[in-house]
Amino acid sequence: MQRLFDRFDRLDTVINRWLVAHSITVMRVSLGLVFVVFGALKFFPNLSPIEGLATRTTNALTLGLVPPSVGLVMIAALEVVIGLCFVTGRYLRIGVWLMGAQMIGAMSPLVLFPGELFSGVLHAPTLVAQYILKDVVLVAVGMVLASTWSGARIVAEPKSMRSTLRARAPHVRVARIDAPNVTEPLRRAEDYRSYAGNGTGRSEGPPRA
């Protein structure tokens, strides 16, 4: 049993190395694809399941100054641009700001049309309301990506699975670039990137603690 647990622990460590090296990129590209696909659907009539609500929301937010068809095309174009920023990794800061603005509009129906979106038993959210509420996850992902503007990165501190079974989520430590000990976490991050890439590189093992 102990040997089986040790094998699983080694597998968990390998997966963790891969996640440290690639999870941010996977998160960024996945978010971008979501925006590109859902934005592209809005270019074609009757394809987007939220088309009617989107046009009514645009009409309410612009006080009727923007025609529904034009507003839907603007939303579609905005979402595709945001998605391309994330997928390519170019103009990421602009993409995150645009996403912030888009999320305000996307979640505004919760305030504008609460009676329609929470019309279930005991005011349970409808399917459309659930569609909108899931945007909270997209906002959280955008916040993580926004932290990479100034070079934020994951610095791994490998620990056995047994020692962390009851541990709480670790706190995020923020180091000022002019702090006297800032070079140490950066050096460890570089070591781990080499180690996570192929298990070799200039590191002989996991990054030093």
C-alpha positions as CSV (number, residue, x, y, z in Angstrom):
1,M,0.0,0.0,0.0
2,Q,2.8,2.4,0.8
3,R,4.5,1.6,-2.5
4,L,1.2,2.4,-4.3
5,F,0.9,5.6,-2.5
6,D,4.5,6.6,-3.3
7,R,3.9,5.9,-7.0
8,F,0.8,8.1,-6.9
9,D,2.7,10.8,-5.1
10,R,5.4,10.8,-7.9
11,L,2.6,11.0,-10.5
12,D,1.1,13.9,-8.6
13,T,4.5,15.7,-8.6
14,V,4.9,15.2,-12.3
15,I,1.5,16.6,-13.0
16,N,2.2,19.5,-10.7
17,R,5.4,20.3,-12.6
18,W,3.5,20.3,-15.9
19,L,0.8,22.6,-14.4
20,V,3.4,25.0,-13.1
21,A,4.9,25.3,-16.5
22,H,1.8,25.4,-18.6
23,S,-1.4,26.1,-16.7
24,I,-1.4,29.9,-17.2
25,T,-1.0,29.4,-21.0
26,V,-3.8,26.8,-21.1
27,M,-6.0,29.2,-19.1
28,R,-5.3,32.1,-21.4
29,V,-5.9,30.2,-24.6
30,S,-9.0,28.5,-23.3
31,L,-10.5,31.8,-22.2
32,G,-9.7,33.3,-25.6
33,L,-11.4,30.4,-27.5
34,V,-14.5,30.8,-25.4
35,F,-14.7,34.5,-26.3
36,V,-14.0,33.9,-30.0
37,V,-16.6,31.1,-30.4
38,F,-19.3,32.8,-28.4
39,G,-18.6,36.1,-30.1
40,A,-18.6,34.6,-33.6
41,L,-22.0,33.0,-33.0
42,K,-23.5,36.5,-32.5
43,F,-22.6,37.5,-36.1
44,F,-25.2,35.0,-37.4
45,P,-28.9,35.5,-36.7
46,N,-30.6,33.1,-34.3
47,L,-27.4,31.1,-33.5
48,S,-26.6,32.6,-30.1
49,P,-28.9,31.4,-27.4
50,I,-28.7,34.7,-25.6
51,E,-29.2,36.9,-28.7
52,G,-32.6,38.3,-27.6
53,L,-31.4,39.2,-24.2
54,A,-28.2,40.8,-25.5
55,T,-30.1,43.1,-27.9
56,R,-32.6,44.1,-25.1
57,T,-29.7,44.8,-22.8
58,T,-27.8,46.9,-25.3
59,N,-31.0,48.8,-26.0
60,A,-31.5,49.5,-22.3
61,L,-27.8,50.5,-21.7
62,T,-27.7,52.9,-24.7
63,L,-31.2,54.3,-24.0
64,G,-32.3,53.1,-27.4
65,L,-29.7,55.1,-29.3
66,V,-28.1,52.0,-30.8
67,P,-30.3,49.8,-33.1
68,P,-30.5,46.1,-31.8
69,S,-28.9,44.7,-34.9
70,V,-25.9,47.1,-34.7
71,G,-25.6,46.5,-31.0
72,L,-25.4,42.8,-31.5
73,V,-22.6,43.1,-34.1
74,M,-20.7,45.5,-31.8
75,I,-20.9,42.9,-29.0
76,A,-19.8,40.1,-31.3
77,A,-16.8,42.1,-32.6
78,L,-15.8,43.1,-29.1
79,E,-15.9,39.5,-27.9
80,V,-13.9,38.2,-30.9
81,V,-11.2,40.9,-30.4
82,I,-11.0,40.0,-26.7
83,G,-10.7,36.4,-27.6
84,L,-7.9,37.0,-30.1
85,C,-5.9,39.0,-27.6
86,F,-6.0,36.1,-25.2
87,V,-5.4,33.3,-27.8
88,T,-2.4,35.1,-29.3
89,G,-1.1,36.6,-26.1
90,R,-0.7,40.0,-27.9
91,Y,-2.1,43.2,-26.5
92,L,-3.1,41.2,-23.4
93,R,-3.5,44.3,-21.2
94,I,-5.9,45.8,-23.7
95,G,-7.8,42.6,-23.9
96,V,-8.2,42.4,-20.2
97,W,-9.5,46.0,-20.0
98,L,-11.9,45.3,-22.8
99,M,-13.1,42.1,-21.1
100,G,-13.7,44.1,-17.9
101,A,-16.0,46.5,-19.8
102,Q,-17.7,43.6,-21.6
103,M,-18.4,41.8,-18.4
104,I,-20.2,44.8,-17.0
105,G,-22.5,44.7,-19.9
106,A,-22.8,40.9,-19.9
107,M,-23.8,40.8,-16.3
108,S,-26.1,43.8,-16.3
109,P,-29.2,41.8,-17.2
110,L,-29.1,40.5,-13.6
111,V,-29.9,44.0,-12.5
112,L,-32.0,45.1,-15.5
113,F,-34.2,42.0,-15.8
114,P,-34.2,40.2,-12.4
115,G,-37.9,39.2,-12.6
116,E,-37.2,37.4,-15.9
117,L,-33.9,35.7,-14.9
118,F,-35.0,34.5,-11.5
119,S,-38.5,33.4,-12.3
120,G,-38.1,29.8,-11.1
121,V,-39.4,28.3,-7.9
122,L,-38.2,30.2,-4.9
123,H,-36.6,32.7,-7.3
124,A,-34.3,30.0,-8.7
125,P,-32.2,31.2,-11.7
126,T,-33.4,30.3,-15.1
127,L,-31.0,28.6,-17.6
128,V,-30.2,32.0,-19.1
129,A,-29.4,33.4,-15.6
130,Q,-27.1,30.5,-15.0
131,Y,-25.5,31.3,-18.4
132,I,-24.8,34.8,-17.1
133,L,-23.7,33.8,-13.6
134,K,-21.0,31.6,-14.9
135,D,-19.3,34.8,-16.1
136,V,-18.0,35.1,-12.5
137,V,-15.6,32.3,-13.4
138,L,-14.4,34.2,-16.5
139,V,-13.9,37.3,-14.4
140,A,-11.7,35.3,-12.0
141,V,-9.7,33.9,-14.8
142,G,-9.2,37.4,-16.3
143,M,-8.0,38.6,-12.9
144,V,-5.3,35.9,-12.8
145,L,-4.2,36.8,-16.4
146,A,-4.1,40.5,-15.5
147,S,-1.6,39.6,-12.7
148,T,0.8,38.5,-15.4
149,W,1.2,42.1,-16.8
150,S,4.1,42.8,-14.5
151,G,5.7,39.3,-14.9
152,A,3.8,37.4,-12.2
153,R,4.6,33.8,-12.2
154,I,4.0,30.5,-10.3
155,V,6.9,29.6,-8.1
156,A,6.7,25.9,-7.1
157,E,7.7,24.5,-3.8
158,P,7.4,20.8,-4.3
159,K,6.0,18.9,-1.3
160,S,4.8,15.3,-0.9
161,M,1.1,14.7,-1.3
162,R,0.9,13.1,2.1
163,S,2.3,16.3,3.8
164,T,-0.3,18.5,2.1
165,L,-3.5,16.4,2.4
166,R,-4.9,18.6,5.2
167,A,-3.2,21.8,4.2
168,R,-5.2,24.8,3.3
169,A,-4.7,26.8,0.0
170,P,-1.4,28.6,0.3
171,H,-1.3,32.4,0.6
172,V,0.0,34.4,-2.4
173,R,3.2,36.2,-1.6
174,V,3.9,39.4,-3.4
175,A,7.5,40.5,-3.6
176,R,8.5,44.1,-4.5
177,I,10.9,44.2,-7.4
178,D,13.3,46.3,-5.3
179,A,13.1,44.1,-2.2
180,P,16.5,42.8,-1.1
181,N,15.4,39.1,-1.3
182,V,13.5,39.3,-4.6
183,T,16.2,37.6,-6.6
184,E,15.8,34.4,-4.7
185,P,12.2,33.6,-5.7
186,L,13.0,34.6,-9.3
187,R,16.0,32.3,-9.3
188,R,13.9,29.5,-8.0
189,A,11.3,30.2,-10.7
190,E,13.9,30.0,-13.4
191,D,15.2,26.7,-12.0
192,Y,11.7,25.3,-11.9
193,R,11.0,26.3,-15.4
194,S,14.0,24.4,-16.6
195,Y,13.1,21.4,-14.4
196,A,9.5,21.4,-15.4
197,G,10.3,21.5,-19.1
198,N,11.9,18.1,-19.4
199,G,13.0,17.1,-16.0
200,T,16.6,17.9,-16.8
201,G,18.0,21.3,-17.9
202,R,20.4,23.1,-15.7
203,S,18.7,21.9,-12.6
204,E,19.7,18.5,-11.1
205,G,16.3,18.2,-9.3
206,P,13.4,20.1,-8.0
207,P,14.1,23.8,-7.3
208,R,15.8,24.5,-4.1
209,A,13.7,25.6,-1.1
